[in-house]
Amino acid sequence: SSRIIRVVRLLRLVRMQEIMSNITERIQSDNLGQLVQIGKMVTLLWTISHWTACIWWGIGGRETQDETWVSLNADKVATIDAQYLVSLHWALSQFSGGTDEVAPASAVERLYAVAMG
């Protein structure tokens, strides 16, 4: 049953590509075409940032005896939505030079930060 679900997901991706190429073909204006391209790039950036943030949060939120960025910033990230927003902020800042507000506290976090940066 998991194979069927994976096939359905792949078919959705193929269908989405068909829809995007169809929309791109129908756009006659150069300005609108550029706007669509920018929208696609922004969507890609947000998607990559979301997954980067989720992995960063997963590494920091794991049960361990080591200190993590979540445990060091417990006063700032008391709720799950605050943790996600801080993680997303960290992920977005990796594309623009980094931030010192939230820093890796363990070796695993540092390794992930190096891989992302």
Helices and strands as residue ranges (DSSP letters): H 2-26, H 30-60, H 69-72, H 80-94, H 107-116
